[in-house]
Amino acid sequence: MGRILAIDYGTKRTGLAVTDDMQIIASGLTTVDTKDLLAFLKDYTVSENVEKFVVGEPKQMDNTASESEVFIQKFIEKLSKAIPDIPVVRVDERFTSKMAFQTMIDSGLKKKQRQNKALIDEISATLILQSYLASNS
């Protein structure tokens, strides 16, 4: 079994999370400047056995695609060309940023720490991955 890597794509920075090799535990990996994302993923997949990419799918409350979906689709096209052997799966990511922020509050992080948008992105990617694991267990 390989790892599953989740991507919370953003136009400026992207949060990443990954499972263990047994695909049981989802952990935050890092946040990467989006301009460096493909290079990071290529390097990571060379050193780690990644079986699948899970990319967040932002939707409006009425289930239509959000404005950022256009950018995500372009990224997925580039990703599929750059790393064609690893399939891409989409997961609804509604509310993950709000849930990430609440997670930070619940874990006792100070206000200054909660303003770290990179940490929010990484936690959001972890929530996307946990959602995927829960729906496929």
N, C-alpha and C positions, 0 to 999 in steps of 0.2 A: 504494500500500500504506500501511496505517496501522500504528501501534504496537500491540503486545499488552501489556496491563498485568496483572501477576500480583498476587494478593492473598493474603497469609497472615493470615487473619482471626483475631483474638483478642478476647476480651471487654473487655480494657483498652486494648490498642494493636494496631495492624495494620501489618504490614510490606508494603511495595509495591516492585515491581520492574517494569521496562519494557524493551521492545526498542527498537532503533533503527528507523527507518522501513522499512528493508529486511527487518526481522524476522530478523536474523542474530545480533546480540549482545544478551544479557540483562544488564542492569545494575541494581544496587540503586537505587531512587529515593529513598525516605524511609520513616520510620515515623510514623504518624499516630495520635493518640488516637482510639479507635474511635468515641467520641461525635461526633467531627468528620469521620468518614470519608466519609459521603455528600456533605457539602458540599465536601470536598476533591476528590472524584472528579468532581463536577459542574463545578467550576472547571477542573480539569485537562482534562477532555474538551472544554471550550469552547476552550481555548487549544492543545490538541494533538489530532492526528488519531488517535483510538484506535479500532481495528477490533474488538477482542475483549478481554473480561475472562477471565482464567484464575484460578479460585478453588481453593485447596487443599482437598482432601477427606480429612480425617483418618479413618483406619481402624485398627481393632484388628488384632492379628496374625492372628485368625481371619477377617479380611475384613469384619467387621461394623462399622457406623458407631460412631465414638467419641461420648462424651457431648457434646462441643462441636458436633456436627453440627446439633443442634436450633437453636443460636444462628446458625450459618452459614446454615441454610435460611431463617431469618427475615430475615437480612441480604440474601440473594440476592433474596428477594421484594421488599424495599424498593428494592434496586438496580435490579431489572428494571422497577419502576414509575417510579423517578426518572429512569433513563436507558434507555428502552425500545429505542432503536435499536442498542444495542451488545449482542451476544449474550454469554452467560456459559457457559464451559466448565469442567468440573471435572477436577482432576488429583490422583491419589493423592499425599498428602504424607507418608506414613509415613517416619520417620527424618530428615526435613529439619532438624529442630531439632538432632539429634545431628550430622548432617553439617555444619550451619552452625557448630556449636561446634568441630568438628574442623578446619574450614576456617580458623577464627580461630587455632587452635593452629598449624596448618601455615604460616600467613602470618606467624607470629612475634609476634602480639599478646601483650602482657603480661597477667598474671592480672587486673589491675584493668580493663583494656579488655575482656577476655572476659566480665566480669560485666555488661556493658552489654546488657541484654535487648532494647532497641530495635534494636541492631545485629544481634543474633541473628535477630530477626524480619525485618529487611530482607534479610539473607543467605538466610534460609529462603524468602522470596518469590522471590529470584533463582534458588535451586535449583529451586523449583516451575516457574518459567518456563523454565529450561534443560531440565528434564525434558519439558515440553510441546513445546519446539522440537525436541528430539531425536526424540521419538516422531512428529512430523509432518513430518520432513524427507525 
